[in-house]
Amino acid sequence: MAGQDEHEDAELQLEVALALLPLIGRCVQLEHGRAVRLQGNRLDDTQDRRALVREVARRWRALKPNQRRRYPGDPGLAIVAFAAEYVEDVEHMAPDDGDYRGADYDASLEVVWRRHVEAIRQRDEAA
């Protein structure tokens, strides 16, 4: 049974990684098909990304069935929607982008993500 649980956890973490990592990775803002701005990578450290994937998977597993119903029925799409909400929640802690120029805003988001991952690590170490 433990092997089955580990397999299911690995599958869930893969689904989370596929949904989450593009949301926090490098992206280009387009206007009329032209690249106008390169947005920075929120987390480039592999260990930070792994900690984040494990955290999102943990939070997904912790949802009660009635909480999961608000997400699409397809498990993959549900995890994508959940990961997108998670990213929005974390990035909501950043200052409004109107307060910053592009690079400064990207830097502030990177700090938000690094602090978030550090808090996850501290909590896990204390447990």
C-alpha positions in Angstrom: 0.0 0.0 0.0 2.8 2.4 0.8 4.2 1.8 -2.7 0.9 2.8 -4.2 0.7 5.9 -2.1 4.2 6.9 -3.2 3.3 6.3 -6.8 0.1 8.4 -6.5 2.1 11.2 -4.8 4.7 11.2 -7.5 2.0 11.4 -10.2 0.4 14.3 -8.3 3.7 16.1 -8.0 4.3 15.7 -11.7 0.9 17.1 -12.5 1.5 20.0 -10.2 4.9 20.7 -11.7 3.5 20.7 -15.2 0.9 23.2 -14.1 2.9 25.3 -11.7 6.3 25.8 -13.2 5.3 27.6 -16.4 3.3 30.1 -14.2 6.4 31.0 -12.3 8.9 30.7 -15.1 10.3 33.1 -17.7 7.7 34.5 -20.0 7.4 37.2 -22.6 4.7 39.8 -22.7 3.4 40.3 -26.2 1.6 43.2 -27.9 0.3 42.7 -31.4 2.5 39.6 -31.8 5.7 41.4 -30.8 7.7 40.8 -27.7 7.6 43.9 -25.6 8.8 42.7 -22.2 10.6 39.7 -20.8 9.3 38.9 -17.4 11.7 37.3 -15.0 11.9 33.9 -13.5 10.3 33.8 -10.1 12.3 30.8 -8.8 15.3 29.5 -10.6 16.7 27.2 -7.9 15.8 23.6 -8.4 15.4 22.9 -4.7 13.1 25.9 -4.3 10.9 24.6 -7.2 10.8 21.1 -5.7 9.8 22.5 -2.3 7.0 24.6 -4.0 5.8 21.6 -6.0 5.6 19.5 -2.9 3.7 22.3 -1.1 1.1 22.7 -3.8 0.6 19.0 -4.0 0.2 18.8 -0.2 -2.4 21.6 -0.3 -4.2 19.9 -3.1 -4.4 16.6 -1.1 -5.6 18.6 2.0 -8.7 19.9 0.1 -11.9 18.3 1.2 -14.2 16.8 -1.5 -16.6 19.7 -1.4 -13.7 22.2 -1.9 -12.4 20.2 -4.9 -15.8 20.4 -6.6 -15.2 24.1 -7.5 -12.5 23.0 -9.9 -13.0 21.4 -13.3 -13.9 17.7 -13.3 -10.8 16.6 -15.3 -8.1 16.0 -12.7 -5.4 17.6 -14.8 -7.5 20.7 -15.5 -8.4 20.9 -11.8 -4.8 20.9 -10.7 -4.0 23.6 -13.3 -6.8 25.8 -12.0 -5.7 25.1 -8.4 -2.0 25.9 -9.2 -3.1 29.2 -11.0 -5.0 30.3 -7.9 -2.1 29.4 -5.7 0.2 31.6 -7.8 -2.2 34.4 -7.7 -2.5 34.2 -3.9 1.2 34.3 -3.4 1.8 37.1 -6.0 -1.0 39.1 -4.3 1.5 39.6 -1.5 3.6 41.7 -3.9 3.2 45.4 -4.3 1.0 46.6 -7.1 2.9 46.6 -10.4 1.8 50.2 -10.9 4.2 51.1 -8.1 7.2 49.7 -10.0 9.0 49.8 -13.3 9.1 46.3 -15.0 12.4 45.1 -13.7 11.8 46.3 -10.2 8.4 44.6 -10.1 9.9 41.3 -11.3 12.6 41.6 -8.6 9.9 42.3 -6.0 8.0 39.2 -7.1 11.2 37.1 -6.9 11.6 38.3 -3.3 8.0 37.3 -2.5 8.5 33.8 -4.0 11.8 33.3 -2.2 10.3 34.3 1.1 7.4 32.1 0.5 9.6 29.1 -0.2 11.8 29.9 2.8 8.7 29.9 5.0 7.7 26.5 3.7 11.1 25.1 4.4 11.2 26.5 7.9 7.8 25.0 8.6 8.8 21.6 7.3 12.0 21.7 9.3 10.1 22.5 12.5 7.7 19.6 12.0 
